[in-house]
Amino acid sequence: MLLNSLSGRPVKDTVEDLPYKHDDYDFRSTDPYAFTKYRIILKWLPHTPVLNVLNAGCGSGEMNALMSQHDSSWHIDAIDVDDEGIQRAQLLKEQLSLQNLSITKSSIEDFQPSALYDIIISNDVLEHIDNVEQAIQRLAAMLKPGGLLMVSVPALQWLYGYHDELLGHFRRYNRQLLTKQLTPYFEIKHIRYFGMLLVPIAFYYSRLRHQPYPLNSQRDKSSMAARIVNGMLIAEENIIFPLGTSVLAMAVRRTT
């Protein structure tokens, strides 16, 4: 049994279940939770033209598209270690004719950029990395002094359950842990929870029942359940609660 490298707690399984992960890609492509989270991050992004941006852990590519459309003058590099994610991201790039996007299969630790970045975005990645300190140090090394890092991670270790095990998560976060990991290299500018209204669902299905989330209830966007959840998520764009199923942060690379 592996131990969590930060808490010392046992982690039942940190091997990804790839079919489950790829099913998660399918749902995430239209998931209101993911896209509301992305909109929060997009609001934190500057509108400065001609920036060099890295999406570190792009998955199936939805955030690539949103950033490319946020400012078409930006050059965006996107990396991921999963072949299926790379293929989906490449297909989405072709479907949307995203000319300012380059996609490469690579880990954070192994990627060698041609220049330092103005912005790095990394959504739902750090929880997959055992030696997270090394990964954060590498992100800082690829970022210009004064550059921006945008991060989202799953929140609340006591929610760790079925979903985390199948996705190969080493840990879940709180504000304090994410702040502690980032502050050696970054100054935190914004940090908040998101998804408080989904905490009971995550606890019941993933932690207590050890089952996947009831995604079918959200596939029909016209259903009452989907409309209620979507309305709650929209409200959380502007209302910051003291807990949530994700932690989002914006930090600035220290100049010294």
ZAKOLZA-955559 format. One record per residue (C-alpha): x, y, z; residue in three letters. Coordinates in pm, whole numbers. Example, Ala and Ser with C-alpha at 12.3 -4.5 7.8 and 13.67 -1.06 7.14 Angstrom:
BEGIN
{u:1230	v:-450	w:780	type:ALA}
{u:1367	v:-106	w:714	type:SER}
END
This chain:
BEGIN
{u:0	v:0	w:0	type:MET}
{u:133	v:342	w:-96	type:LEU}
{u:150	v:634	w:143	type:LEU}
{u:37	v:983	w:66	type:ASN}
{u:363	v:1176	w:26	type:SER}
{u:225	v:1480	w:210	type:LEU}
{u:3	v:1343	w:486	type:SER}
{u:158	v:1001	w:538	type:GLY}
{u:-190	v:848	w:510	type:ARG}
{u:-232	v:528	w:310	type:PRO}
{u:-360	v:570	w:-43	type:VAL}
{u:-557	v:263	w:-151	type:LYS}
{u:-479	v:285	w:-521	type:ASP}
{u:-293	v:541	w:-727	type:THR}
{u:-311	v:354	w:-1057	type:VAL}
{u:-543	v:518	w:-1306	type:GLU}
{u:-837	v:322	w:-1442	type:ASP}
{u:-805	v:441	w:-1801	type:LEU}
{u:-1158	v:347	w:-1920	type:PRO}
{u:-1301	v:540	w:-1623	type:TYR}
{u:-1070	v:833	w:-1698	type:LYS}
{u:-1172	v:840	w:-2064	type:HIS}
{u:-1541	v:821	w:-1972	type:ASP}
{u:-1471	v:1123	w:-1751	type:ASP}
{u:-1331	v:1301	w:-2058	type:TYR}
{u:-1658	v:1232	w:-2239	type:ASP}
{u:-1867	v:1382	w:-1962	type:PHE}
{u:-1634	v:1675	w:-1902	type:ARG}
{u:-1672	v:1795	w:-2261	type:SER}
{u:-2020	v:1926	w:-2167	type:THR}
{u:-1994	v:1925	w:-1787	type:ASP}
{u:-2138	v:2245	w:-1631	type:PRO}
{u:-1919	v:2193	w:-1323	type:TYR}
{u:-1598	v:2191	w:-1528	type:ALA}
{u:-1701	v:2481	w:-1750	type:PHE}
{u:-1814	v:2698	w:-1459	type:THR}
{u:-1477	v:2636	w:-1295	type:LYS}
{u:-1305	v:2727	w:-1621	type:TYR}
{u:-1507	v:3050	w:-1644	type:ARG}
{u:-1384	v:3153	w:-1299	type:ILE}
{u:-1025	v:3099	w:-1411	type:ILE}
{u:-1086	v:3283	w:-1738	type:LEU}
{u:-1206	v:3586	w:-1542	type:LYS}
{u:-868	v:3590	w:-1366	type:TRP}
{u:-677	v:3591	w:-1696	type:LEU}
{u:-544	v:3923	w:-1828	type:PRO}
{u:-643	v:4068	w:-2163	type:HIS}
{u:-284	v:4151	w:-2258	type:THR}
{u:-213	v:4052	w:-2621	type:PRO}
{u:65	v:3827	w:-2752	type:VAL}
{u:129	v:3622	w:-2438	type:LEU}
{u:303	v:3286	w:-2421	type:ASN}
{u:81	v:3037	w:-2235	type:VAL}
{u:117	v:2675	w:-2119	type:LEU}
{u:-171	v:2444	w:-2036	type:ASN}
{u:7	v:2185	w:-1821	type:ALA}
{u:-214	v:1878	w:-1825	type:GLY}
{u:-464	v:1967	w:-2095	type:CYS}
{u:-670	v:1646	w:-2083	type:GLY}
{u:-923	v:1638	w:-2365	type:SER}
{u:-859	v:2001	w:-2457	type:GLY}
{u:-1161	v:2208	w:-2355	type:GLU}
{u:-950	v:2463	w:-2167	type:MET}
{u:-717	v:2486	w:-2470	type:ASN}
{u:-1011	v:2602	w:-2678	type:ALA}
{u:-1137	v:2849	w:-2419	type:LEU}
{u:-794	v:3011	w:-2383	type:MET}
{u:-741	v:3021	w:-2757	type:SER}
{u:-1073	v:3199	w:-2796	type:GLN}
{u:-1002	v:3427	w:-2498	type:HIS}
{u:-726	v:3593	w:-2702	type:ASP}
{u:-636	v:3470	w:-3048	type:SER}
{u:-302	v:3656	w:-3032	type:SER}
{u:-177	v:3429	w:-2753	type:TRP}
{u:44	v:3132	w:-2836	type:HIS}
{u:-71	v:2832	w:-2634	type:ILE}
{u:132	v:2517	w:-2572	type:ASP}
{u:-63	v:2224	w:-2428	type:ALA}
{u:89	v:1909	w:-2278	type:ILE}
{u:-45	v:1587	w:-2132	type:ASP}
{u:85	v:1236	w:-2064	type:VAL}
{u:-229	v:1051	w:-2175	type:ASP}
{u:-246	v:936	w:-2538	type:ASP}
{u:-625	v:945	w:-2542	type:GLU}
{u:-629	v:1298	w:-2402	type:GLY}
{u:-377	v:1414	w:-2663	type:ILE}
{u:-583	v:1262	w:-2944	type:GLN}
{u:-904	v:1426	w:-2820	type:ARG}
{u:-732	v:1762	w:-2772	type:ALA}
{u:-586	v:1742	w:-3122	type:GLN}
{u:-928	v:1657	w:-3271	type:LEU}
{u:-1089	v:1950	w:-3089	type:LEU}
{u:-813	v:2179	w:-3219	type:LYS}
{u:-885	v:2068	w:-3576	type:GLU}
{u:-1263	v:2095	w:-3535	type:GLN}
{u:-1234	v:2454	w:-3409	type:LEU}
{u:-943	v:2551	w:-3638	type:SER}
{u:-733	v:2677	w:-3348	type:LEU}
{u:-427	v:2822	w:-3518	type:GLN}
{u:-251	v:2949	w:-3204	type:ASN}
{u:-232	v:2611	w:-3027	type:LEU}
{u:45	v:2348	w:-3018	type:SER}
{u:-14	v:2012	w:-2845	type:ILE}
{u:265	v:1784	w:-2721	type:THR}
{u:269	v:1457	w:-2527	type:LYS}
{u:488	v:1523	w:-2222	type:SER}
{u:491	v:1534	w:-1846	type:SER}
{u:549	v:1860	w:-1660	type:ILE}
{u:885	v:1733	w:-1539	type:GLU}
{u:1012	v:1636	w:-1887	type:ASP}
{u:874	v:1922	w:-2097	type:PHE}
{u:1135	v:2156	w:-2245	type:GLN}
{u:979	v:2483	w:-2368	type:PRO}
{u:1148	v:2704	w:-2622	type:SER}
{u:1085	v:3013	w:-2405	type:ALA}
{u:951	v:3103	w:-2062	type:LEU}
{u:576	v:3150	w:-2023	type:TYR}
{u:370	v:3449	w:-1918	type:ASP}
{u:89	v:3225	w:-1790	type:ILE}
{u:70	v:2859	w:-1690	type:ILE}
{u:-264	v:2689	w:-1628	type:ILE}
{u:-287	v:2347	w:-1465	type:SER}
{u:-635	v:2211	w:-1396	type:ASN}
{u:-678	v:1892	w:-1194	type:ASP}
{u:-317	v:1779	w:-1235	type:VAL}
{u:-123	v:1819	w:-909	type:LEU}
{u:-331	v:1554	w:-732	type:GLU}
{u:-205	v:1297	w:-986	type:HIS}
{u:163	v:1360	w:-901	type:ILE}
{u:331	v:1189	w:-607	type:ASP}
{u:635	v:1420	w:-596	type:ASN}
{u:427	v:1735	w:-625	type:VAL}
{u:700	v:1960	w:-486	type:GLU}
{u:921	v:1875	w:-785	type:GLN}
{u:636	v:1943	w:-1027	type:ALA}
{u:559	v:2284	w:-874	type:ILE}
{u:927	v:2375	w:-884	type:GLN}
{u:932	v:2282	w:-1253	type:ARG}
{u:622	v:2493	w:-1323	type:LEU}
{u:792	v:2788	w:-1154	type:ALA}
{u:1108	v:2734	w:-1360	type:ALA}
{u:906	v:2751	w:-1684	type:MET}
{u:734	v:3075	w:-1584	type:LEU}
{u:870	v:3427	w:-1619	type:LYS}
{u:928	v:3616	w:-1293	type:PRO}
{u:602	v:3796	w:-1229	type:GLY}
{u:416	v:3548	w:-1450	type:GLY}
{u:82	v:3395	w:-1350	type:LEU}
{u:1	v:3041	w:-1241	type:LEU}
{u:-364	v:2926	w:-1242	type:MET}
{u:-434	v:2599	w:-1061	type:VAL}
{u:-738	v:2392	w:-973	type:SER}
{u:-732	v:2076	w:-762	type:VAL}
{u:-995	v:1853	w:-596	type:PRO}
{u:-1072	v:1961	w:-241	type:ALA}
{u:-1123	v:1803	w:103	type:LEU}
{u:-927	v:1491	w:190	type:GLN}
{u:-1227	v:1348	w:376	type:TRP}
{u:-1403	v:1325	w:38	type:LEU}
{u:-1128	v:1095	w:-95	type:TYR}
{u:-1310	v:793	w:-237	type:GLY}
{u:-1403	v:588	w:-541	type:TYR}
{u:-1364	v:872	w:-794	type:HIS}
{u:-1017	v:960	w:-665	type:ASP}
{u:-901	v:599	w:-659	type:GLU}
{u:-1004	v:529	w:-1017	type:LEU}
{u:-844	v:854	w:-1141	type:LEU}
{u:-518	v:776	w:-958	type:GLY}
{u:-526	v:1070	w:-718	type:HIS}
{u:-258	v:1083	w:-449	type:PHE}
{u:-446	v:1341	w:-243	type:ARG}
{u:-722	v:1598	w:-221	type:ARG}
{u:-653	v:1953	w:-108	type:TYR}
{u:-765	v:2237	w:112	type:ASN}
{u:-670	v:2604	w:88	type:ARG}
{u:-395	v:2566	w:347	type:GLN}
{u:-223	v:2273	w:175	type:LEU}
{u:-228	v:2432	w:-170	type:LEU}
{u:-100	v:2760	w:-25	type:THR}
{u:181	v:2577	w:156	type:LYS}
{u:290	v:2400	w:-165	type:GLN}
{u:286	v:2712	w:-381	type:LEU}
{u:435	v:2978	w:-151	type:THR}
{u:803	v:2878	w:-185	type:PRO}
{u:785	v:2999	w:-547	type:TYR}
{u:464	v:3201	w:-576	type:PHE}
{u:266	v:3478	w:-410	type:GLU}
{u:-100	v:3383	w:-384	type:ILE}
{u:-334	v:3648	w:-529	type:LYS}
{u:-665	v:3460	w:-531	type:HIS}
{u:-762	v:3130	w:-370	type:ILE}
{u:-1113	v:2998	w:-322	type:ARG}
{u:-1328	v:2691	w:-294	type:TYR}
{u:-1577	v:2597	w:-564	type:PHE}
{u:-1855	v:2337	w:-566	type:GLY}
{u:-1982	v:2353	w:-207	type:MET}
{u:-2328	v:2244	w:-313	type:LEU}
{u:-2178	v:1924	w:-460	type:LEU}
{u:-1997	v:1824	w:-140	type:VAL}
{u:-2288	v:1606	w:-12	type:PRO}
{u:-2308	v:1428	w:-351	type:ILE}
{u:-1936	v:1358	w:-357	type:ALA}
{u:-1941	v:1236	w:3	type:PHE}
{u:-2242	v:1010	w:-45	type:TYR}
{u:-2148	v:845	w:-374	type:TYR}
{u:-1767	v:845	w:-382	type:SER}
{u:-1680	v:814	w:-13	type:ARG}
{u:-1974	v:630	w:148	type:LEU}
{u:-2120	v:415	w:-129	type:ARG}
{u:-1792	v:374	w:-321	type:HIS}
{u:-1972	v:429	w:-650	type:GLN}
{u:-1932	v:662	w:-949	type:PRO}
{u:-2120	v:990	w:-949	type:TYR}
{u:-2475	v:979	w:-1094	type:PRO}
{u:-2371	v:1140	w:-1422	type:LEU}
{u:-2677	v:1020	w:-1613	type:ASN}
{u:-2889	v:1265	w:-1416	type:SER}
{u:-2682	v:1547	w:-1570	type:GLN}
{u:-2665	v:1425	w:-1930	type:ARG}
{u:-3016	v:1550	w:-2005	type:ASP}
{u:-2957	v:1925	w:-1976	type:LYS}
{u:-3330	v:1992	w:-1975	type:SER}
{u:-3400	v:1772	w:-1671	type:SER}
{u:-3499	v:1932	w:-1342	type:MET}
{u:-3191	v:1791	w:-1167	type:ALA}
{u:-2957	v:1931	w:-1433	type:ALA}
{u:-3124	v:2274	w:-1425	type:ARG}
{u:-3097	v:2290	w:-1045	type:ILE}
{u:-2731	v:2190	w:-1040	type:VAL}
{u:-2646	v:2429	w:-1324	type:ASN}
{u:-2821	v:2716	w:-1147	type:GLY}
{u:-2630	v:2643	w:-826	type:MET}
{u:-2299	v:2636	w:-1011	type:LEU}
{u:-2370	v:2967	w:-1185	type:ILE}
{u:-2443	v:3122	w:-844	type:ALA}
{u:-2106	v:2996	w:-718	type:GLU}
{u:-1922	v:3192	w:-987	type:GLU}
{u:-1974	v:3500	w:-771	type:ASN}
{u:-2045	v:3357	w:-425	type:ILE}
{u:-1743	v:3213	w:-243	type:ILE}
{u:-1831	v:2949	w:15	type:PHE}
{u:-1606	v:2821	w:296	type:PRO}
{u:-1589	v:2470	w:147	type:LEU}
{u:-1615	v:2306	w:-193	type:GLY}
{u:-1517	v:2009	w:-406	type:THR}
{u:-1238	v:2208	w:-575	type:SER}
{u:-977	v:2465	w:-475	type:VAL}
{u:-886	v:2729	w:-735	type:LEU}
{u:-585	v:2957	w:-707	type:ALA}
{u:-409	v:3233	w:-898	type:MET}
{u:-49	v:3299	w:-798	type:ALA}
{u:237	v:3518	w:-918	type:VAL}
{u:588	v:3384	w:-972	type:ARG}
{u:821	v:3545	w:-721	type:ARG}
{u:1091	v:3768	w:-869	type:THR}
{u:1350	v:3669	w:-609	type:THR}
END
